[in-house]
Amino acid sequence: SGGQWLLTTQEKKRILLNNIYGVDIDSQAVEVTKLSLLLKVLEDESEETIGKNLKLFRERALPDLGNNIKCGNSLIGPDFYQNRQLTLLGDEDRYRINVFDWDSEFPDIFPSPSGRGTKGGGEGGFDAVIGNPPYVRIQALQEWAPIEVEHYKTAFKSASKGNYDIYVVFVEKGLSLLNKNGRLGFILPHKFFNAQYGEPLRALIAKGTHLAEVIHFGDQQVFAGATTYTCLLFLDKAGSNQCRCVKVADLTAWRGNGGTSEGFVPAARITAAEWNFTVGKGAELFEKLSKMPVKLEDVTDRIFQGIKTSADKIYIVEEIERRAKRVKVHSPEKETEYWVEPDLLHPLIKGGDSKRYCLSRTNRLILFPYAQGANGLTDLIPESTFKKNYPLTWIYLMDNKHYLENRENGKMRGDRWYGYIYPKALDVMPLRKIFTPDIAARASFSLDETGEVFFTGGVAGGYGILVKPGYRQEYILGLLNSKVLDWMIRQTAAQMRGGYYSYESRFIRNLPIQTANLSAPAEKARHDKMVGLVERILTLHKQLAAAKNPNDKTNLQREIETTDRQIDQLVYELYGLTEGEIEIVESH
């Protein structure tokens, strides 16, 4: 009629609530959400203002949210039952799965072919999808929801690769619920930026140029009482020609005045490949180094994770005494001592034992019940051979048989009960290798010159690097420990609390390697100089470890630092860094 409506605060809240929708699989969470929203409507209201609205609109004081906030499985719809016999699912499974049909539950948002529905511009879908999806690795979910896990693998592209985390599926689903101009905003882990399981989701987002904005919290902790490494992810259904990237180094400062490092990344640079968004002062240098054609994985035969025994407290022992053909060890599991043969024991290092160019030894040993067979492959030593050649060690293993064969619900019962449950990297572990801790505050690559040192994978473990024939390990070691490549790591790797960074294979394999043409005199000279400096610093560290006199230790440490600086200067020259670029590297 051309008239003007003047809305009260409560009226505005009611209208807003009528346009808010939500789904949760937990019925209690649904009721709590409804209550919270209704309390928001009553906020700052009095009996008088409520009475006026009741009189004017002849409606109840609080809106009915039953059609807006609903209970159901937001990831699984009626298609779940296609080609599946309902009789094979028990009542408990059906109740837990709780399929949810978005189209029929929200007909105003998702119009039927007949044209029913008006919200969302008649295009179908929400204007905005927001949330904090659950962070659950699929291995954990499989224990109590195996049926759903198998469905996700076929129903969602994001669940098609590796041991994914369930939050990637929520991103894909949320994106599908938007209308053509809608936007998604989630807080979620940024691990999928670089993880293998994140590739399908990265591909999906890149294909539609959906990535609009990322606020990356690095190692800053958003949730009190929980260590999670998160970001804010914003996706536009219509697509965007660039992504605004913000890196938050101080959460308090960001909350106060938005002090951050930020920039824009063209959509053309956002692909299914790993996402490494460097913005601010070092962006151009990062781009320059990233374009170098040769990566660490190109000059190595293998980058491998350490041994996973699944029973470290049995396989890892402490040396107490050594005699001819016998070693006395302490067993953490049995809290007692055993005499065993030395042949199957190897020095064991942890991540913290590796510093730049220096690999420390401890009294830790690892029992390695494997040997190379006639076919050249490393395999578990047969029981008959074991009893004959290593009777003392066999007694030790027999004392722990019950525990070993019952690992992972009896998975190891049988004639291989005394082997590692994950027998990987067995053939390469005894080789000469470069070692890096899994997590470190700075580059801490060291050299196992003999191949006798073993290490574990996972927490407090690390990775081994086998350099290809034709490349000197010392040359590659010098590059890896340099400030230049450590600066690159800090731009790409996951950052942990306390200033630590991840040196996992997925972060180091793409480090740029400046190779040398040994036929060119100038390049050969720089290559040989690097090898000489690294050999020198390795020798100095050995001398430092053996030094007793405090004055000698001080002098050796000074010489190590001087040699280290010479290596950095040589790397600046090898990579062609300008004075300004060197300043960027040195300032971090």
N, C-alpha and C positions, 0 to 999 in steps of 0.2 A: 504493500500500500504506500510505500515511500516513506513510512515512518522510521524513527530511529530508536533502537533498543539501547538502553543504558544498563549495563550489567553490573550487578554487585560482585564482590570478590568471591562469594560462595557460588554464585551462578557461573562464573568463569571456571571455578574449580570443577563444578559438575560437568560442564561442557568438555573440559580437558579429560576428565576421567572417562567420559563416554567414548573417547578416542584413544584410550590406552588399552592395549591387549597384552595378555601374557599367558604362557604355558609352562607348567612345571610338572615333572613326573611324580613329585612328592606332594601328596594331598595336603599335608600339614603346611608345607611352604606356600601352597595356594591360599589357604585360609589366613595365614599370617600376612601375606601380601594384600589380600582384600582388607584386612583390618587396618594395616598401615595406611593404605590409601584413603579409607574412610575417615580415619583419625586426622588425616591431612585436610580433608574437607572441613572438619569441625574446628580446625586450628584458627584462633583469633575470632571465632564466632561466639555470640552470646545468645541467650534465650530469646531476646527481643528480635535479633536479626534473623534467627532461624524461623521464628514465628511469622515474620513478615513474608518470607519466601513461601512458607506453607500456605499462607492466606492468598498470596498472589498467584502461585502456580498450581495450588491444590495438589501438591505432590508430597511424598514422604521426604523427611529431612535429609536422608542419605540415599544416594542412588544404589540400585541393585547392580552389583558387579558380576553376577553369576554368568552373564553372557560375554563378559570380557576377560576374566581371569579363570582359566580352566586347567584341569588336571589331565595330563596325558604325556605320551612319549613324543616329544617334538621332532624326533629323528625318524620315527617309524610310522608309516601310514598303512592303510588297508591293503596296499599291494604286497605287504609282508606275507599275507595268507595265500597269495597266488601260488599254485603248484606246491602247496603245503597242506597236508592233512591235519585238520584241527584236532582230530582224535589223538594224534601223536604228541600234542602239547597238553601238559597237565594244567590244572586250574592255577597252580602257583606260577607257572611260566607265563600263562596268559595275563594274569594279574600284574606280574612284574613288567612284562613287555608293554602292556597298556597302549595299544596303537591309537594314533590320533589323526583324524582326517581334517586337515586345515580348511579345505574347501567347504565342507558341510558344517564345521563348527563356527566358521566366521564367514557366512555367505555374503555379508556386506563388503568384505574386503576382497574376497575371491569370487567374482560374479560367475554365475553359471552360464552356459551357452545361450540361455533364454534371455540373458541381459539383466538378471536379478543382481542387485548390489549397486551401491552408489559411492561408497567411500573409496578413497584412493584414486579419485579422478575417473572412476569407471574403467581403469586400466588393469586392475587386479594387482593386489600386493600392497605392502605397507610402505608408508613414506619413510619410516625409519625403523631399523632393528638394532636394539642395543642389548648388551649383556656381558656377563662374566662367565663364560662356559666352564664346565668342569675340566680339570687337568688330570687325566687318568691315562696311563700307558696301557696299551691294548693287552699286554701280558697280564696286568692286574685285573682288567675287565673280563678277561677270558675265564678267570677262575669262577666267577659267579654269574656271568652273562654270556656264555659261549654262543648261544643262538643268535643274539643281537650282533655279536662280533662278526659272524659269518655273513649276516645280512648286510652290514655296513660295507664289507669288502666288495659286494656286487652292486649295491645301490648308490654308492658314492665314489666319485673319481678320487677324492682326497684320501680314501682309505685303501687305495689299490697298491701301495708300495710300502713294504717293510713293516716294522713294529711301530705303527703310528700312535699318536696321542689323540684321544677322542675330541679334543678341542678343534682339530682341523676339520672334522666332519661338521661340527656346529657352524663353522665359518661358511662352508659350502651350502649348508641348509639355509642359513640366514640370508645369504646372497640371493638364493632362489626365491625367498619370500618377499623381496622388495618389488615395488612397482618400477616403472621404467625410469623414474627420476629419484628413486629412493637411495638412502645412504645407510650403511651398516657401521656401527661403532662398537668394537669389542675391546676389553682388556684381556690379554692372553699372553702366554709365553712366546718369546721371540725365537725360540729354538728352531722353529720350522723354517726360519730364514736360511739356515745352513744345513739342517739335518736332511739326510737322504729321504726320510719318510715325508718331508715337506715338499718334495719336488712336484707331485701331482697338484697340490693346492697352489703352489707358486705358478705352475703352468696355467691353471684355471684362471687365476687372477690376472696374469700377464696377457692371456689371450683376449680377455675383454677389457684390457687397460683399466681395470677396476680400482687399482691402488691410488688413493687420493691423498692420504696423509698417514704418516707414522710418527709417533712420539715414543722414542726408544729410551727406556730407563736404565739401560746398561746393568750395572750391579746395584743400583739404588733399589731399596726394598719398599714397595708400595703397601704391602699387607703386613701389619704387625703380627709377630708371632709365627711367621712362615717365611722360609727362604724360597722365593720364587723370582725368576728373572723375566720381567714382563715388558710389554709395550702396549700402547694404544694403537689400534689398527682401524683405519677408516676406509671403507670401500664405497665407490659410487657405481650404481647399476649402469648408468649411462656411459660410464668410462671417463677418463681424465687424461689429458695430454701430458701431465706431469704430476709428480708426487712431492708434496712438501714433507721434508724429513727433518725431524727435530731430535737432537741428542741431549739428554738430561744428565748432567754430571753431578748436580746437587739438587736433590728433590725439594728441600726446604726453600732454596732460592727460586726454583721453578714455580713452586706454589705461590711464592710471594710476589715476584715481579716477572716471571717468565724468562729469567736469564738462562739462555741455552745457546747451543751451536746449531744453526739450521741452514737449510738450503733446499734447492729443488732438483729433483732427478727426472730427466725426460722419460716418458713412458717407453721409448724405444730401448732404453737401457734396462728395463725391468723385464726379465725373462724367467724361464723355468730354472735357469742356473741359480746358484747360490746368490742370495741377496747380501751385498756388502755396500751399504750406503754411507759413504764418507762425505761429510759436508763441512763447510767452514774453511779455515786457513789451509788445511792440508789436502783439500779435495783434488786440486790439480796434480799434486805430487803423487797421490794415490792412483789417479787415473793414468799417469805416465808410467808408473811401475807396473800397474796391472796389465798394460798393453805389451809388456815384454813377452816375447813368444815362448821362451823356455821356462817351464815350471819345475818345481822340485820333483814331481812325479815323473817328469820326462828324463831325469838323470838318475833315477833310482829303479832298481828291480822290484823293490817292495818296501812299503811302509806298513809295519805290522804291529798289532797290539800284543801285549805280553800274555803269558800263560794264565789260564783260568782253571784252577784245580777243583773248585767247589768244596775243598776241604783243606784250606791253608793251615789250619791248626794241627794237621797231621803231616802234610807234606813239607811244611816249613818248620825247621828245627834250628836250635842254637848250638853251635860248636863249643864244647867245653875243653876237650883234650884230643890231641892227635898223636897216634903212634903208627908204626909200620903196619899198613893194611887194615887199620882200624881207626875209627873216630868215635869218641864219646859225645853224644848229643843229648840235649834236653828236649823232651816232648811237651809242648804246651797243652796238648789234649790229655795226656796221661799224667802230667805233672811229675814225671820221673825221668831217669836217664837210661839210655840204651847205648850199647856198642854196635856200630854198623860198619859195613864196608864203605870206603871213601869213593869208590868208582862211580856211583850213581848220585853223588852229592855235588852240587854246583853252588858257587857263591851267589847269593841273592841280593839284589839291590832294590831299594824303594825309590820312589820319585825324589824324595828329599836328599838322597845320596848323590844326586847328580847336580853339579854346579857347572859354570862355564869352563869347559876344557878339563874338568876334574871329576873323576868317578871314584867315590869313596867306597872302601870295603868295610864290612862289619863281620860279626860272627854268625850272621844268618846264612843258612844253607837251605837249598830246596832239593828234595828227593825227586829224581827224574827217572821213573821206571820204564824208560824207553831206550831203544838202540836202533841203529841203522841195520836193516836187513840186507840179504844178498841182492835184492832188487833195487837197492839204493834208497828205499823209503824208510822213514822212521816209524817204528811201530812198537806196541807194547811187548816187553820181553816175555816170552812164554813161561808159564808157571814152572815147567820142568827145568828150564834153563835157569830161572830165577833161584829156585831152591838149591841147585847145584853150585852156581857161581856166587850167589849172594845170600848165604844161609842166615846171617845175622839180620840183614835188612828184611828178609822174608818173615822172620820171627816178629819184627817190629810191625810189619804190615798186618800179619795175622792177629796181633793184639788189637788192631783197629778195624778188623774185618767187618764187624757188625755195623759200625758207623759208615764205613765206606760203601758197603753194598746197599745200604738203605737210603743213600742220597736221593733226593727228589722222588720220594715215595717209591723207593725200590727200583729205580731206573737202572742201577748198576748191578743188580743181581745177575750172576752168571760168571763165566770164566774171565771176564774183564773187570772184575770188581775193584781191582787195585789200580786202575788207570784213572786219568783225569776225565772228568765228565764232559769237558769241552776241549778235546785234543787238537788245538789249533797252534800254528806257528812252531810246531815241534821240530821241523826240518831246518828252519832258519835260525832258531834261537842260538845254536852253537856256533854261529858264524861271526866274523868280525863285523862290527856294526856301530853306527852312531846311535846314541840313546837320548831321548828327551823325556822328562817327566810329563805326566798327563796334565798337571796343573802347576804353574810356577808364576812367580812375581815378575820374572824377566827371562829372557832366553837362557836356558841352562843345558845346552847340548853338550854331550861328552862323548868320548870314544872308548869303546871296548876293543882294544887292540888285539886281543887273543881269541875272543869269542867264548871265553869260559864263563862270562858273567851272564846270569839269567835274571829275568824280571817278570813281574806279574802284570796283568791288565786290570782295568778298573781303578777303584779308589787307591791312591798312593802308588799306582803303577806307572806305566808309560808306554812309549812306542819305540820300536827299533827301525832304523833306516839303513837299507842295503844299497850302497852306491853302485851304479853300473860300472862294469869294466870300461876303462877309457877315461874315467874321471877319478881324480885323487880324493879320497875321503877327507884328507886334511883341508883341501881347497873348499869343498862343500861345507865342512865344519866351520871354517872361518866365516863364510857368508852367513850361515844360519845363526851364529852367535853375534853377528854385527848389529849395530844400532839401527841400520837401515831396515833389515828384515824383521827385527824385533818391533820396529815402528809399524811395519805392515801388519804384523800379528795383532797389534793393539787396535788397529782399525777394523779388523774382521772377526777376531775370535770372541767367543763368549767370555764376558768379564764376570769374575766372581767377587764375592764380598772380601774386603781386606786388600784390594789391589792385585788380585791374582787373575791370570788369564788361562784359557784352555789351549793346550798345544796338541790337541787331538789331531789325528790324520786329516780329518775334513777341513781343518784350518791351516795346516802346514803344507799340504800337498800342492797348493796353488801358489806358493811363494815364488816370486820371480828369481830365476837363477841366471846370472851373467856368465855365460860360458866363455872359454878362451880358445881361440884358434892357435894351436901350438905351432903351426907352420909360419905364423906371423911373428917376427922377433919381438916386437913391442908387447904383444899380447902374451907371448910365452914368458917374457920377463916378469910381467905383473903376476901371471899364474905361479911361477916359481917363487916369486917373492912371498906370495900368500902362503904357499906350502911351507916355506922356510920359517915364516913368522909363527904359524900354527904349530909346527914341530917344536919350535923354541918354547912356546908358551906351555905346551904339554910337558916338556922336560922340566920347566920351572915349577910347575905344579907338583911333579913327582919329588923334586928336591925340597919343596916347601913342606910336603907331607912327612919327609924324612928328617927335616931339620930339627935340632934340639935347642940350639942357641937362639935366644930371643932376637939378638941383633941380626943373625943370619936370616931369621924369618921376616924381619922388617925389610931387609934389603931385597930379599926374593919377592916379597909382595909388591914392592915398588917397581921392580923390573917387570913383573906380571902386568901391572897396570899400564906401564909404558908400552909394552908389547901389544896390549889390548887396544890402546889408542892408535898405534901404528896400523893395526888391522882395520880399524874403523876408517882411518884416513884413506887407506888403500881401497876399501869398498866404496867410499864416496867417489873416488876416481874411476873405479870400474863401472859404476852405475851412472856416471856422468852428472852428478848432482851439482847444482849451482850453490853459491853461498847462501842464498835465501832458502833453498831447499834443505841445506845442511842445518840451518838455524831451526827449521821446523822439526827436523828429526831430533836435534839436540835438546829442544825445549820440552820434550815429552819424557 
